[in-house]
Amino acid sequence: MVVVHAFIEVKEGMAQKFVEAAGKCVKETRKEPGCNFYTLYADAENPLKFTIVEEWESKAALDMHMTLPHFIQLGEDIKDLVAAPISAKVFNAEMM
């Protein structure tokens, strides 16, 4: 299993546009084979910061996700909304 935490900060006044764009991707991603969990969270202290938490059955499922049209479209939709480069941390979550 693979877990991803993606961290996004948007420009002032762009939070709602970001949530709308991300919501489309979240909805479609949850339908993907191999996706166990995919949710967008808003930071409780800073309304311009968001985290996407993902859980995938395998690295192959995650890799496939990043090639799909809704994921690629999200990148296009938010490129002018983000205040800083998106960062992500990928975890190997195999149970021992």
N, C-alpha and C positions, 0 to 999 in steps of 0.2 A: 504494500500500500504506500502511496505517496501523498503527502500533505503539503499544501502550498499556502503561504500567507503573502498576499500582494498588498503593498502599501501605496496609496495614491493620495496626493495633495492637489486640490484644485485651486484655481484663481478665485479671488474675491468675487462674489456674485454668480459663480458658476456651479454651485453645489446642486441646485435643482436640475439643471441641464445634465450634469454628470449622472445623477441618480436615474434620470429617465433613460439615458443611453445605456447605462450599466444594467438597468432592469431588463432590457430586451435581451442582453447577452445572458444574464442569470437565468431567465426563463428558458431559453433554448439550451443552455449548457446542462441544465438539470435533466434534460431528455437524452443526453448522450450516453452511449454504452460506456460503462466503466466509471461514470461519475457517481460517487456515493454521496457527495455533499458539496454545495456551492452556494455561498451566501455572502451578501454585501453587508458590511457593518459601518455605521457612521460613528466617528469618534465622539465620546461623551463630553469631551472638554474642548474640542476644536471642530467646529462645523465644516471646516474645509478639508479635513482628513478622513479617509476611508480605508477600510481593510476588506479585502476579499479573502475568505477562508475556503479552501478547496480540499476535497479528499477524493483521490482517484484509486481505482483498483490496481493500477500499474503505471509505470513510466510510459509505456506505449499508449495508454489511454490519454494521459496528459499530453503527450506529443501530438496525438491525433487532434485533440481539442484545439491546439494552437494553429492548426491548418484549416479549420472550418470557417465558413463565411461569416457567421455571427461574431466570432472572436476577432477576426480580421476587421470587420466593420466597426467593432467597438474601438479598436485602435484609431481608426479614421475619425470616428465620431467625437473622441475625447482629446485628440491631439492639440487642439487649441484651448482646451479647458484646463489642462493640468499645469500646475505651477512649478513642478520639478519632475525629473525623470522618475518613472514608476520603479519601485524596488520590490523584489520578491525574495522570499526565503523558501527553499524546497527542503522538505524533511523526508527521510526514509522512515516510514512508520510500520515496518514489518514487526509483527508481534513475535516476541521471543518466548 
